[in-house]
Amino acid sequence: MKLTKSILAAILLSSAAVPALADYPDRPITLYVAWGAGGGTDAVARVIGVGLEKELGQPVNVVNRTGGSGVVGHSAMADAEPDGYTIGLATTEVNLMHWLGLTELNYQVYTPLALMNTDPAGVQVSADSEFKTVGELLQAIKDSPAATFSATGSGQGSSWHVAIAGMLNAEGIDASKVTWVPSDGAASGLQELLAGGTDIVPSSLVEARALIEAGRVKSLAYMSDERSKLFEDVPTLKEETGSDWEFGAWRGIVAPKGLPDDIRDRLISALDAIYKSEDYHKFMGAQGFGARFLPGEEFGNFMATNDVNFGETMKAIGLAK
């Protein structure tokens, strides 16, 4: 009897020690997005969601949690239970929001799973804008006596705001000469541009693609060291002005801090398979998104370095609190 009890206890103890992976996932997964539907981040999240469904065998529900210049959605990603059933597509704003004093959130409150995408910014204006080059636009901003120009495309102090403010700073132009109008993302910002409510949208070319191809928006420059493969006729900022300023937004999958190692590794493996898939690269290439993959710890190191660099830039342009 004693032997039987000992064996039973050992079996129960062994069962309790089985990692969560044995049953993971056994229900739908929520994938949070901090920006509105229709923008570049939403599009990338949805293609990753489809891939995760295929790899994990469970539905993945993409949920847009907008507001607070990205704080609402990124807080939802961090505050969820670290059980693998709530993850998020974090964006560049993780390394921007805390420098603005909007939140104490930073990259350290997440379990990094995989960097999936990077996209340089473009300088978009309406098709009927009087400016034909970014040089002409910058000169007009420099010559204006006050903040007569406005721009939009993301939250206050978020990625595209830093993109244009840094561009102005690199040209020796007071960044406050362009008033930033916060929005839920590039999609709503571009609609505001079409409506005549703003002058500039410094989003990625991918986000503006449909409107550029429709002849309703034109891009004057690309903030990268080489031209976009999607729009090879758009010059780089350096080609146009000689400026060395470059800026790109990144997107990567994260989970709340404290995610069990086995579930973390399962998700990283699934994301690696998605990144290597023909479907993912076909979608990203067709849309013009920049594909880049860094798993787990490498993604964490990327965010850490990015955070330091953004802090230095934001201090230089007067956005850091």
N, C-alpha and C positions, 0 to 999 in steps of 0.2 A: 504493500500500500504506500509506504514511504517512497519507494522507488518510482511508483506511478505518479505520485504527487510531484516529485522532483522533475520528472520528464515533462509533465503538464506545465509546470511553472517555467521550465526552460523554453517550451514551445511558445507560451504566451509572451515571455520576454523577448524571444526572437521575433515574434510577429509585431510587437510594439516597436521594434527597432527597424522594421522595413521602411525604407525611405518613401516619401510622399509620391515619388515618381511612379510607384507601382500602380497607382490609380489615376495618375495625372496625364491628360485632363479628362475628367468624366462629366463635364458640363460646359456650357458656353463660356467664352472668354470675352471680356470687355476691353476694347482698345480706345483709350481716350485721345482726342485731338484738341489742342488748345485754340484752334483757329476755325473759322467758319467753313461751311461746305462750299465747294466750288473752287477753292484756292489750291495752290500747289501742295501744301502740307496735307490737306484732305485727300487729294488724289493719290499721293504716295502711301498714305495710311491705308487706303482702300485696296490698293494692289497688294500691299503686304498682308492685309487681313485675309484676302482671298488665298494667298499662298499659305498662311498659317492654318486656315481651315483644311487645306489639302494635306499639309504635313502632320497636323495634330488630330485630325478627324473630329473636330468639334466646331460649331459655329463661332465666328468672331464678329462681335457687334461693334462697329465703329461709332463712337459717340462724340459729338462735337460739344465741348464745354468751353465756350468763349467768354471773354470779359477780362477786365483788369490788366490789359496789355499782356495777356498770356498767363497771368497769375492764377486765375480760376482753374484752367485746365491742368496746368502743371502741378497745382496743389492737389488736385484730384488724383493725379498719378502717384504723388508722394504719400498721400494720406490713406490710400487703400490698404487692405490686408495684404501682406507679402506672401500670398499663396499661389501666385501664378495665374489667377483668374482675372486680375486687373493689371493691365500694362498700359503703356502710352507711347505715342510718337513724340518724343521731346524735340524741341527746336532750339535754335541759337539763343533764344530768349532766356534759357536756363543760365547762361553766362552773362546776361545783361540786366535782368530784373533786380537782382540784389544790389548791383552797383547804383541803380536809380533810387534805392531806398524803398522800392515798392513791396518788397518781401524779404524774408531771411532765407528763402529757398535758394539753393545752389546745387551744383552737380553732385555734391556729397550726400544728398538725401535720397539718392536713387541707387538701384543696382543696375549698372550699365550692361546692356545685352548686346547691342550691335549698332554701329553707325551704318546707315544704309544709303545716304545721299548727301551730296553737297551741290549748291547752286550759286554761282556768282550773281551779283546784282546788275541790272541794266538801268538806264536812265530813260524812262518813258514819258512822252508828252503826247498830246492829242495830234491827230493827223493834220489838222488845220493850224497848228502852232506856227508862229512866225519864225521859230528857231529851227534852223536846218542842221546845226551841229551843236555838240555839247559846249564847244568853245564859245559860241554865240550866246548860249544860255548862261554860262558862267559869267561872261562879261556883263550881261544885262543885270544879273543878280548883284555883281560887284558894284555896278554903277548906280543901282537903285538907292535912293536916299533912306529908305526904311524897309521894313519887312513887307514888301508888296507881292512877294511870291509865296505860294504855299505848296506843301507836298503831303502825301498820305500813302498808306499801304500796309500799315501794321500799327501796333500800339506805341504809346509814348516811350521813347528810349529803347524800343525793340529793334530787331535786325535791320529792317529797311530804313528806319530813322537814323541809326548809326551809319548806315551805308552812305546816305546823302550828306549827313553832318561831317563825316570823316572826309568825304570828297571835297566839300567846301573848305574844311580846315587845311587840307593838303594844298589847296590853291591860295591860301592866305586870305580867305573870305570868312567873315564872321558868320558862323553857322546860324545865328539868330536871324539873319536876313531872310531865311526861308522858314516860314511858320509851319510847324508840323501839326497836322490834324490827325489825331488817333483814329484808327478804324479796326475792325475785326479781322482784317487781312487784305491781301492784294485784290481779291475778287471785288470786294465792296469799294476798295480804293480806286480801281480802274473804272468802275461805274460812276464814281464821283468825278473822275477825270473826263469821262464822256459827257457828263451833265454840265461841265464847265465850272464845277465847284472847287477844283484844285488845278494846279499847273503842272505838277510832276508826280510820277509814281515810280520810285526807285525799287521796283520788284525784280524778280528773276524774269528772264525772257520767256521762260516756259509759262509762267502765270499770265503773261500778256500775249501769248502766242496767237490765240484765236482772234484777238482784236487787231494784232499786227497784220496777220494774214488777210483779215477782212478790210484792211486799209483804213481803220478807224483810229489806230494808235501807231506811233512810230518810236523806235528806240534810237537814241542818239549816241549811246556808248555802252560798253560792257566792262565791268570792273574786274577784269581778270588779266592774266599775263598772256592770254591767247584768245583769239576770236571763238565765238560759239560755233559749234558744228551745226547747230540748228539754224542760225542766222549769220552766215559767214560775211554778209555785207555790213554788219554792224561793227564799227571799229572799236578797239579797246580804248580805254580812257588814256592810256599812255600814248597810243598812236595819235590821239587827237590833241592832247594837252601836254604830254611829257610827264604827267603825274605818275608816281609809283603807287598811288593808292589802289588797293585791291580789297574787295570784300565779298564774302560768300556766306550764304546761310547753310546750316547743316541740319539734318534730321536723323534721329536714331531712336531705336526702341529701348525703353527703360522699364524697370519694375520698381516697386517700393523697396527701400532699404530693408535688408533682412530676409530676402528671398532665399529659400533653401538651395543649397548648392546643386542638388540633383535636378531640381526644376529649372534652375538657372541654366545648367548645361543642356537640358532638353530644349529649352527655348533658343539658346544660342545655336544649337545644331540645326533646328528648324529654320532659323533666320539665315544661316549659312547656306542651307539647301535652296531657300528662296532666292538668295542673291545669285547663286550659281545657275539658276534655272533660265531656260530660254525665254519663258514667259515674262520674267521680271525685266530682263535686258531688252526684250522686244518692246515692252511698254515704256521703259525709261528712255530708250533711244528714240522711239516714235514721238514722245512728248518733249524730248530735248533735255530731260533731267540728267544731272551728273550723277553717275553711280560710283559709290565708294564704300568699301566694307572694312570695318574694324571690329573684331569680336571682343566681348567682355572687357578684360583689363586694358586692352589696347584702346578701346573706346573711352574708358575711364581716364586714361592718360591724355588722350586727345582733348577731352573736355577740360581737364585741369590746365593744360597749356593754353587752350583757347580762352579760358576764364582770365588768366593773367594778362594775355594780350589785349582782350577787350577792355579790361580795367584800365590799362595804360591809355588806350585810345579814348575812352570815355572821360577820363580825367583831363586829357589834352583838349577835348572839345567842350568841356564844361558841363557834361551830363552826369557825372558821378556825384553822388551825395556823400 
